[in-house]
Amino acid sequence: MQLKFGYSISWSSLQEIISKSLEAEKFGFNSLWYSDHLIIPGSSPVLESFSVLTALAINTKYCKIGQPVVDTLRRHPATLAHATLTLNHISKGRAFLGLGAGEPMNLVPIGLDIKNPLKRLRESIQYVRGLFKATKDAPFNFAGDIFSANNVFLNVSKFNDQVPPIYVGALGSKTREIAGELADGWVPYVHSLSNYGKLLSDIQSGAKKTQRKLSDLDIVANIPILMMEKENSEKRRNVKKSLAIRLLLETNTLKDLGWNQEIPNEISQSHMIVSSSIARKLESEADKIPQEIAEQIAAIGTTSQIVEILEKYRKIGATHFLIKLLGKVTRNDLSKFKAQVIEVLKNT
């Protein structure tokens, strides 16, 4: 599978999102990813994802566009399938969909409980894929424990007879197995070189259940990156808190990296309900995590050092790098990243 680079879009104004996405497309990125959230810690504007992606579909030309993960509690899988096919129509075949089991921060405040998350995720993948392929002459029928469909089809024109790929954003081992079993790709949230292979083994176990090979899937590595021409301890310190917060949201990786201190359940991604007190606690706990642990989930250094780290991920099995560029990023930085990272890795 050809190596790809995705650009992780930060929460910001629509004007800035479009501007950064156009630059990312110009400087060699293959895909644009905007997270689907209702609520997040912090004060950044959080725009509805399909609306943002529609704007990107209109303004960009080449990049694939989609979300790392969408839950199927706030949106029924039929609605997700319809929205994704419509996005695919507007973008002329460039849409993808990321599905996941859901997070309390997006659900509990609006009265939704996560029940039977694994069964719901499994049925959702089957449902969305079924509707992607359904036609008037061959409508979709489904009788699951959670969802059902009776002679449904979506009259949205397809491009090149291909349907949007489905990724699964998976944190737990059972969810990763479902990704390997049913999805077209896997999107992890937080990982390091030391545990990426372990996480990937769950994908492989799931793939074997449906007699697929790992090479049949697009395997994403989700990597924050800080480019530095020379050692700059201040730059490193400035990004440490954001990396530590990512780690606190995915406590399994934090534990894999040797952090044995007790982590309050209420600040983990699987339990968090956003409030001002939780945001303060998250920052307080992030301050406790050492720099050397926080940096293990990122690629920090010169472009040659970054290439070395990404190459190690590729050897483990990554086929698609979802890049979160840290710090203040200029056009010169993007140009350098294209020439000294993207083109180097794609040509080796």
C-alpha positions in Angstrom: 0.0 0.0 0.0 1.4 3.4 -1.0 2.6 5.5 2.0 0.2 8.4 2.8 0.4 11.5 4.9 -2.7 13.0 6.7 -3.0 16.4 8.2 -4.7 16.7 11.5 -6.7 19.9 11.6 -6.8 21.8 14.9 -10.1 23.2 16.3 -10.2 26.9 15.1 -12.2 29.2 13.0 -13.5 28.0 9.6 -11.4 30.5 7.8 -8.2 29.2 9.5 -9.3 25.6 8.9 -9.7 26.2 5.2 -6.4 28.2 5.0 -4.4 25.5 6.8 -6.0 22.7 4.7 -5.2 24.4 1.5 -1.6 24.8 2.6 -1.5 21.1 3.6 -2.8 20.1 0.2 -0.3 22.3 -1.5 2.6 20.9 0.5 2.1 17.2 -0.2 -0.5 15.9 2.3 -2.9 13.2 1.0 -5.7 13.5 3.5 -7.4 16.0 5.8 -8.8 14.9 9.2 -11.2 17.0 11.3 -12.3 15.5 14.6 -16.0 15.1 15.4 -16.8 16.4 18.8 -19.6 18.2 20.5 -17.6 19.3 23.5 -13.9 19.5 24.3 -11.8 20.8 27.2 -10.6 24.3 26.5 -12.0 27.3 24.7 -11.3 26.6 21.0 -14.3 26.8 18.7 -15.7 23.3 18.0 -17.5 23.2 14.6 -19.7 20.4 13.4 -17.6 18.0 11.4 -19.6 17.3 8.3 -20.2 21.0 7.8 -16.5 21.7 8.0 -15.7 18.8 5.7 -18.2 20.1 3.2 -16.4 23.4 3.2 -13.1 21.6 2.6 -14.7 19.5 -0.2 -15.6 22.7 -2.0 -12.2 24.5 -1.4 -9.7 21.6 -1.9 -9.1 19.5 -5.0 -7.1 16.4 -4.2 -7.0 15.4 -0.5 -9.2 12.8 1.0 -11.4 14.2 3.7 -13.0 12.8 6.8 -13.0 12.3 10.5 -10.8 10.1 12.7 -14.0 9.0 14.5 -17.7 9.6 14.8 -20.0 7.9 17.3 -23.3 6.2 16.4 -25.2 7.4 19.4 -25.6 11.1 18.4 -26.1 10.0 14.8 -27.8 6.9 13.5 -25.7 4.9 11.1 -28.2 5.6 8.3 -27.7 9.3 8.8 -23.9 8.8 8.9 -24.0 6.8 5.6 -26.2 9.5 4.0 -23.9 12.4 5.1 -20.8 10.5 4.0 -22.1 9.7 0.6 -23.3 13.3 0.2 -19.8 14.4 1.2 -18.3 11.9 -1.3 -20.6 13.4 -4.0 -19.6 17.0 -3.3 -15.9 16.1 -3.1 -16.0 13.9 -6.2 -15.0 10.7 -4.5 -12.7 12.0 -1.7 -14.7 11.2 1.4 -13.9 8.6 4.2 -15.6 7.9 7.5 -14.2 7.1 10.9 -16.4 5.2 13.3 -16.0 4.6 17.0 -17.7 3.5 20.2 -18.3 7.0 21.5 -16.9 9.1 24.4 -18.7 10.2 27.6 -17.7 13.9 27.0 -19.9 14.0 23.9 -22.8 11.9 25.2 -23.4 12.1 29.0 -24.1 15.9 29.0 -27.0 15.4 26.4 -28.4 12.4 28.2 -27.0 9.5 26.1 -25.5 6.4 27.7 -22.9 4.2 26.1 -24.7 0.8 26.1 -23.3 -2.3 24.3 -20.5 -0.3 22.7 -18.9 -3.2 20.9 -22.1 -4.6 19.5 -23.2 -1.1 18.5 -19.9 -0.5 16.7 -20.0 -3.9 14.9 -23.5 -3.4 13.7 -22.8 0.2 12.7 -19.9 -0.8 10.4 -22.1 -3.4 8.8 -25.0 -1.0 8.5 -23.0 1.8 7.0 -21.2 -0.4 4.6 -24.5 -2.0 3.6 -26.0 1.3 2.8 -22.9 2.4 0.9 -23.5 -0.5 -1.5 -27.3 -0.5 -1.6 -29.1 0.4 -4.8 -32.8 0.7 -5.8 -32.6 -2.8 -7.3 -30.6 -4.2 -4.4 -31.7 -2.4 -1.3 -30.2 -2.9 2.2 -31.9 -5.1 4.8 -30.6 -5.7 8.3 -31.8 -7.2 11.5 -29.5 -6.6 14.3 -29.9 -6.4 18.1 -29.6 -2.6 18.0 -30.3 -1.5 14.4 -32.6 -2.7 11.6 -33.3 -1.8 8.0 -36.0 -2.7 5.6 -35.4 -2.3 1.9 -33.3 0.9 2.3 -31.2 2.6 -0.4 -29.6 6.0 -0.7 -29.9 7.6 -4.1 -26.6 9.4 -4.0 -24.4 9.0 -7.1 -21.1 7.2 -6.6 -17.7 7.9 -8.2 -15.9 5.1 -10.1 -18.2 2.6 -8.4 -16.2 2.9 -5.2 -17.6 3.7 -1.8 -15.9 5.7 1.0 -13.5 3.6 3.1 -14.5 3.1 6.8 -11.9 3.5 9.5 -12.3 2.6 13.1 -10.9 4.8 15.9 -10.1 2.1 18.4 -8.7 2.5 22.0 -9.3 -1.0 23.5 -8.1 -4.4 22.3 -11.6 -5.6 21.5 -12.4 -2.5 19.5 -9.1 -2.9 17.6 -10.0 -6.5 16.8 -13.3 -5.3 15.3 -11.3 -2.8 13.2 -9.2 -5.6 11.9 -12.2 -7.8 11.2 -14.5 -5.3 9.5 -13.0 -1.9 8.7 -10.9 -0.6 5.8 -8.4 1.1 8.2 -7.5 1.7 11.8 -6.9 5.1 13.5 -5.2 4.9 17.0 -5.3 8.0 19.2 -2.2 7.9 21.4 0.7 5.5 21.1 4.5 5.3 21.1 7.0 3.3 19.1 7.3 0.9 22.1 3.6 -0.1 22.1 2.5 0.4 18.5 3.3 -3.1 17.5 1.4 -4.5 20.5 -1.7 -2.5 19.4 -1.3 -3.6 15.8 -1.3 -7.2 16.9 -4.9 -6.8 17.9 -5.7 -5.5 14.4 -4.0 -8.6 13.0 -6.0 -10.9 15.2 -9.2 -9.4 14.0 -8.2 -9.5 10.4 -7.5 -13.3 10.7 -11.1 -13.8 11.7 -12.3 -12.7 8.3 -9.4 -14.3 6.5 -7.9 -10.9 5.6 -4.3 -9.8 5.6 -2.9 -6.8 7.5 -2.0 -5.4 4.1 -5.7 -5.2 3.2 -6.1 -2.4 5.7 -4.8 1.2 5.9 -2.9 1.3 9.1 -2.6 4.8 10.6 0.1 6.1 13.0 -1.2 9.2 14.8 2.0 11.3 15.5 2.4 14.8 16.9 5.5 16.4 15.3 7.8 19.3 16.4 10.4 20.3 13.8 13.6 21.9 15.2 16.7 22.9 13.3 18.8 22.6 16.5 18.2 21.6 20.1 15.7 24.1 21.7 14.7 23.2 25.2 12.2 26.0 25.4 10.3 24.7 22.3 10.2 21.3 23.8 8.9 22.6 27.1 6.2 24.5 25.3 4.7 21.4 23.7 5.1 19.1 26.7 1.8 19.9 28.3 -0.2 19.2 25.2 1.5 15.9 24.8 1.0 15.0 28.5 -2.7 15.8 28.2 -3.0 13.5 25.1 -1.4 10.8 27.2 -3.7 11.3 30.1 -6.7 10.9 27.8 -5.4 7.5 26.7 -4.1 6.0 30.0 -3.1 2.6 28.6 -0.3 4.0 26.6 0.7 6.1 29.6 1.0 3.0 31.7 2.9 1.2 28.9 5.4 4.0 29.1 6.1 3.2 32.7 3.9 5.8 34.5 2.7 3.9 37.6 1.2 6.8 39.5 -2.6 6.7 40.0 -4.5 8.5 37.3 -7.9 9.9 38.2 -10.6 8.0 36.2 -12.5 11.2 35.6 -9.8 12.7 33.3 -9.3 9.6 31.0 -11.0 9.8 27.6 -13.2 6.8 28.4 -14.7 8.6 31.5 -14.2 12.3 31.0 -17.2 14.7 31.2 -16.0 18.2 30.4 -16.2 20.9 33.0 -14.0 23.8 34.2 -12.9 21.7 37.2 -12.0 18.8 35.0 -10.0 21.0 32.7 -8.0 22.3 35.7 -7.4 18.8 37.0 -6.3 17.6 33.5 -3.7 20.4 33.4 -2.5 19.7 36.9 -2.0 16.0 36.3 -0.3 16.8 33.0 2.3 18.8 34.9 3.3 15.7 36.8 4.3 13.7 33.7 8.0 13.9 32.9 9.2 15.4 29.7 10.9 12.2 28.6 7.7 10.2 28.9 5.5 12.8 27.1 7.8 13.0 24.2 7.6 9.3 23.4 4.3 9.8 21.7 5.7 12.4 19.3 8.5 12.9 16.8 10.7 15.8 17.9 13.9 17.0 16.3 15.5 17.8 13.0 13.8 16.5 9.8 16.3 13.7 9.5 15.5 12.6 13.1 11.8 12.8 12.3 12.3 10.6 9.2 14.1 8.1 11.3 11.2 7.8 13.8 8.5 7.6 11.0 10.6 5.0 9.2 10.5 2.8 12.4 6.7 3.1 12.4 6.6 2.1 8.8 8.7 -1.0 9.5 6.2 -2.0 12.2 3.3 -1.7 9.8 2.1 1.9 9.4 0.9 2.9 5.9 -0.6 6.3 6.7 0.9 9.0 9.0 -1.7 11.3 10.6 0.5 14.3 11.4 -0.3 16.9 14.1 2.3 19.7 13.6 3.1 21.3 17.0 4.0 24.9 17.7 3.6 27.9 15.4 3.8 26.4 11.8 4.8 28.6 8.9 4.6 28.0 5.1 8.4 27.5 5.2 7.9 24.8 7.8 5.4 23.0 5.6 7.7 23.4 2.6 10.5 21.9 4.5 8.3 19.0 5.8 7.3 18.2 2.3 10.8 18.2 0.9 12.7 16.7 3.8 10.1 14.3 5.3 7.2 13.4 3.0 9.3 13.2 -0.3 12.1 11.4 1.4 9.9 8.7 2.9 7.8 8.3 -0.2 11.0 7.7 -2.2 12.6 5.2 0.0 
